């Protein structure tokens, strides 16, 4: 069977850049966080693997500026990334990596923000390739940087679904709320919070409840229920082994939490966006001018 990167390569090669044919857009799911070290990248990768196992076509966009590590978590080593596509050194299909369980990985996608910022310099051919990327997959999983980085907020607002990852640590909870507070005016629906490394369901529910109450009281908007993933030693072992923990231990407690998130996404509605991801990012830039 042909892998998804080959499918994308064939799409790009046979589709003229000037085509205006309407194509379906992948559902864009962004993972972000208020602070680093909460396991955001690991969750993004493992949810992608779980979605692929459910039968979805999945590409992970590593948009963590300067700290991209999705490839390391998969046992891969990338040199080429989207920045080399922007300079013309490589084509989009040449920098996509084949990951575990049939997922693909596009490194350096924080460069999409640079492309959106410079709309007058955008190559129609490159924009067309990026739009075709969306038609080749069911899900684009975006791993952004942590904290209140501009690129993180742009991907979060442009996504169909956004998760803000926190842990039970008070600093992580406070930073997650600070992120939601900073962005809340730009969202029609408040992003969901994932409590990672929870010691128990009771602890996770309590944290999610406190965050929801604070959001409703001070931000005057309804907060989603949220979800959680349990603390599990297997996760650390998987990082050292450089493979998704979903594959290292298919029945561990962390894996069960991730599968629940993936099942919700898989059963959810397809993207109803009329614009591609690059168009949405460009519009975000225009709105700020």
MOWOZI-V356192 format. One record per run of one state. SS is the DSSP state (alpha for helix, beta for strand, coil for the rest). FROM is the first residue (numbers start at 1). TO is the last residue. Records with the same first field share a line. If there is no record, write none. Layout:
SS=FROM-TO, FROM-TO
This chain:
coil=1-3, 15-26, 34-39, 54-57, 64-69, 74-81, 87-91, 99-99, 103-103, 108-110, 118-118, 122-123, 136-138, 147-149, 159-160, 168-169, 187-191, 199-200, 220-226, 231-232, 242-244, 249-252, 268-276, 289-289
alpha=4-14, 40-53, 70-73, 82-86, 92-95, 100-102, 111-117, 119-121, 124-135, 150-158, 170-186, 201-219, 233-241, 245-248, 253-267, 277-288
beta=27-33, 58-63, 96-98, 104-107, 139-146, 161-167, 192-198, 227-230
